[in-house]
Amino acid sequence: MYDKAWEDLRSEGFSNPKGLLSHVAYVNADGAMDVVDVWESADAFAEFGKALGPIMQKSGVNLPEPKIIPAHNFYQVQAELA
């Protein structure tokens, strides 16, 4: 279902959602898919959520209530130029 949801998001023009800095998906110990995103702001995430909800429902995914945790620091490794 996760892969289908991403396919649907890309087909709706959301390959690179505005404000999304990082996205990680993994299967937890219970066998369920968990997602951890880093967004520029809660507002950017909320705006994307307006599109995400209907697309996920169409894909058969029941979204849990998101847990929003303010970041203390975000460091992104930059590739070295040769």
DRENPA-3360 file (N, C-alpha, C; in nm, 2 decimals, always signed):
BEGIN
1 = MYDKAWED = +0.08/-0.12/+0.00/+0.00/+0.00/+0.00/+0.09/+0.13/+0.00 ~ +0.20/+0.12/+0.07/+0.29/+0.24/+0.08/+0.34/+0.27/-0.06 ~ +0.38/+0.17/-0.14/+0.44/+0.20/-0.27/+0.33/+0.25/-0.36 ~ +0.21/+0.20/-0.35/+0.09/+0.25/-0.43/+0.06/+0.39/-0.39 ~ +0.07/+0.43/-0.27/+0.04/+0.56/-0.22/+0.14/+0.66/-0.28 ~ +0.27/+0.62/-0.28/+0.38/+0.71/-0.34/+0.35/+0.72/-0.49 ~ +0.31/+0.61/-0.56/+0.28/+0.62/-0.70/+0.17/+0.72/-0.73 ~ +0.07/+0.71/-0.64/-0.05/+0.81/-0.66/+0.00/+0.95/-0.63;
9 = LRSEGFSN = +0.08/+0.97/-0.53/+0.13/+1.10/-0.49/+0.21/+1.16/-0.61 ~ +0.30/+1.08/-0.67/+0.38/+1.13/-0.78/+0.29/+1.16/-0.90 ~ +0.18/+1.08/-0.93/+0.10/+1.11/-1.04/+0.01/+1.23/-1.02 ~ -0.01/+1.27/-0.89/-0.08/+1.40/-0.86/+0.01/+1.52/-0.85 ~ +0.14/+1.50/-0.88/+0.23/+1.61/-0.88/+0.30/+1.64/-0.75 ~ +0.31/+1.54/-0.66/+0.37/+1.55/-0.53/+0.49/+1.47/-0.52 ~ +0.58/+1.47/-0.62/+0.71/+1.39/-0.61/+0.80/+1.46/-0.51 ~ +0.79/+1.59/-0.50/+0.87/+1.67/-0.41/+0.79/+1.77/-0.34;
17 = PKGLLSHV = +0.71/+1.72/-0.24/+0.62/+1.82/-0.17/+0.69/+1.94/-0.11 ~ +0.63/+2.06/-0.14/+0.69/+2.18/-0.09/+0.70/+2.18/+0.06 ~ +0.82/+2.20/+0.11/+0.85/+2.21/+0.26/+0.90/+2.08/+0.32 ~ +0.90/+1.97/+0.24/+0.95/+1.84/+0.29/+1.10/+1.84/+0.28 ~ +1.17/+1.82/+0.40/+1.31/+1.82/+0.40/+1.37/+1.68/+0.40 ~ +1.30/+1.58/+0.46/+1.35/+1.45/+0.47/+1.23/+1.35/+0.49 ~ +1.24/+1.23/+0.43/+1.13/+1.13/+0.45/+1.20/+0.99/+0.46 ~ +1.16/+0.92/+0.57/+1.21/+0.78/+0.59/+1.09/+0.70/+0.62;
25 = AYVNADGA = +1.08/+0.58/+0.55/+0.97/+0.48/+0.58/+1.04/+0.35/+0.62 ~ +0.98/+0.28/+0.72/+1.04/+0.16/+0.76/+0.93/+0.07/+0.82 ~ +0.96/-0.06/+0.82/+0.87/-0.16/+0.88/+0.91/-0.17/+1.03 ~ +0.82/-0.15/+1.12/+0.85/-0.16/+1.26/+0.84/-0.30/+1.31 ~ +0.87/-0.32/+1.44/+0.87/-0.46/+1.50/+0.74/-0.53/+1.49 ~ +0.63/-0.45/+1.48/+0.50/-0.52/+1.47/+0.46/-0.55/+1.32 ~ +0.55/-0.51/+1.23/+0.52/-0.54/+1.09/+0.45/-0.43/+1.02 ~ +0.42/-0.32/+1.09/+0.35/-0.21/+1.03/+0.45/-0.11/+0.97;
33 = MDVVDVWE = +0.41/-0.03/+0.87/+0.49/+0.07/+0.81/+0.48/+0.20/+0.89 ~ +0.60/+0.25/+0.93/+0.61/+0.38/+1.00/+0.68/+0.48/+0.91 ~ +0.65/+0.60/+0.93/+0.71/+0.71/+0.85/+0.76/+0.82/+0.94 ~ +0.88/+0.87/+0.91/+0.93/+0.99/+0.99/+0.97/+1.09/+0.88 ~ +0.90/+1.21/+0.89/+0.93/+1.32/+0.80/+0.99/+1.43/+0.88 ~ +1.07/+1.51/+0.81/+1.11/+1.64/+0.86/+1.06/+1.75/+0.76 ~ +0.98/+1.84/+0.82/+0.92/+1.95/+0.74/+0.98/+2.08/+0.78 ~ +0.98/+2.18/+0.69/+1.02/+2.31/+0.72/+0.93/+2.37/+0.83;
41 = SADAFAEF = +0.81/+2.34/+0.84/+0.72/+2.39/+0.94/+0.59/+2.30/+0.95 ~ +0.52/+2.31/+1.06/+0.40/+2.24/+1.08/+0.30/+2.29/+0.97 ~ +0.30/+2.42/+0.94/+0.21/+2.47/+0.84/+0.23/+2.41/+0.70 ~ +0.36/+2.39/+0.67/+0.39/+2.32/+0.54/+0.34/+2.18/+0.54 ~ +0.35/+2.11/+0.65/+0.30/+1.97/+0.66/+0.14/+1.98/+0.65 ~ +0.08/+2.07/+0.72/-0.06/+2.08/+0.71/-0.12/+2.11/+0.57 ~ -0.04/+2.19/+0.50/-0.08/+2.22/+0.36/-0.07/+2.09/+0.28 ~ +0.03/+2.02/+0.29/+0.05/+1.89/+0.22/-0.06/+1.79/+0.26;
49 = GKALGPIM = -0.09/+1.79/+0.39/-0.19/+1.70/+0.44/-0.33/+1.71/+0.37 ~ -0.36/+1.83/+0.32/-0.48/+1.85/+0.24/-0.49/+1.76/+0.12 ~ -0.37/+1.74/+0.06/-0.37/+1.65/-0.06/-0.34/+1.51/-0.02 ~ -0.26/+1.49/+0.08/-0.22/+1.36/+0.13/-0.34/+1.27/+0.17 ~ -0.43/+1.33/+0.25/-0.54/+1.25/+0.31/-0.62/+1.18/+0.20 ~ -0.67/+1.26/+0.10/-0.76/+1.19/+0.00/-0.68/+1.09/-0.08 ~ -0.55/+1.12/-0.11/-0.47/+1.02/-0.19/-0.45/+0.89/-0.11 ~ -0.42/+0.91/+0.02/-0.40/+0.79/+0.10/-0.53/+0.71/+0.12;
57 = QKSGVNLP = -0.64/+0.77/+0.13/-0.77/+0.70/+0.14/-0.79/+0.63/+0.01 ~ -0.77/+0.69/-0.10/-0.78/+0.62/-0.23/-0.69/+0.50/-0.24 ~ -0.58/+0.51/-0.18/-0.48/+0.39/-0.18/-0.51/+0.29/-0.08 ~ -0.61/+0.31/+0.00/-0.65/+0.21/+0.10/-0.57/+0.22/+0.23 ~ -0.50/+0.33/+0.25/-0.42/+0.35/+0.37/-0.50/+0.43/+0.47 ~ -0.51/+0.38/+0.60/-0.57/+0.46/+0.70/-0.46/+0.53/+0.78 ~ -0.46/+0.67/+0.76/-0.36/+0.74/+0.83/-0.38/+0.76/+0.98 ~ -0.28/+0.73/+1.06/-0.30/+0.77/+1.20/-0.29/+0.92/+1.22;
65 = EPKIIPAH = -0.33/+0.97/+1.34/-0.30/+1.11/+1.37/-0.15/+1.13/+1.37 ~ -0.10/+1.23/+1.30/+0.04/+1.25/+1.30/+0.09/+1.31/+1.43 ~ +0.21/+1.27/+1.47/+0.27/+1.31/+1.59/+0.37/+1.42/+1.55 ~ +0.35/+1.54/+1.58/+0.44/+1.65/+1.54/+0.53/+1.69/+1.66 ~ +0.66/+1.68/+1.64/+0.75/+1.71/+1.74/+0.85/+1.82/+1.69 ~ +0.85/+1.93/+1.75/+0.94/+2.04/+1.71/+1.09/+1.99/+1.72 ~ +1.17/+2.01/+1.61/+1.31/+1.97/+1.61/+1.39/+2.07/+1.68 ~ +1.49/+2.03/+1.75/+1.59/+2.11/+1.82/+1.70/+2.15/+1.72;
73 = NFYQVQAE = +1.73/+2.05/+1.63/+1.84/+2.07/+1.53/+1.81/+1.98/+1.41 ~ +1.85/+2.03/+1.30/+1.84/+1.94/+1.17/+1.97/+1.97/+1.10 ~ +2.04/+1.86/+1.07/+2.17/+1.87/+1.00/+2.16/+1.78/+0.88 ~ +2.19/+1.84/+0.76/+2.19/+1.77/+0.64/+2.33/+1.76/+0.58 ~ +2.38/+1.64/+0.55/+2.51/+1.63/+0.50/+2.51/+1.68/+0.35 ~ +2.61/+1.76/+0.32/+2.62/+1.81/+0.19/+2.73/+1.72/+0.11 ~ +2.70/+1.69/-0.01/+2.80/+1.61/-0.09/+2.92/+1.70/-0.12 ~ +3.03/+1.64/-0.11/+3.15/+1.72/-0.15/+3.17/+1.73/-0.30;
81 = LA = +3.21/+1.84/-0.34/+3.23/+1.86/-0.49/+3.37/+1.83/-0.52 ~ +3.40/+1.76/-0.62/+3.53/+1.71/-0.66/+3.60/+1.82/-0.74;
% end
